């Protein structure tokens, strides 16, 4: 049971990191085209 919880947390962390990386990549592309002040987190 301990190992299962660890694996779930690990996968969740990887998912969050990849999701943030994709979001930053998209926002950078949009910012390079035109400045969007409403798109700041």
ZIMOWO-V361949 format. One record per pair of residues at least 24 apart in sequence whose ideal C-beta (glycine too) atoms are under 8 Angstrom apart, sorted by the first residue. I is the first residue (numbers start at 1). J is the second residue. D is the distance in Angstrom with one decimal. If there is no record, write none. Layout:
i & j & d
I & J & D
I & J & D
This chain:
none
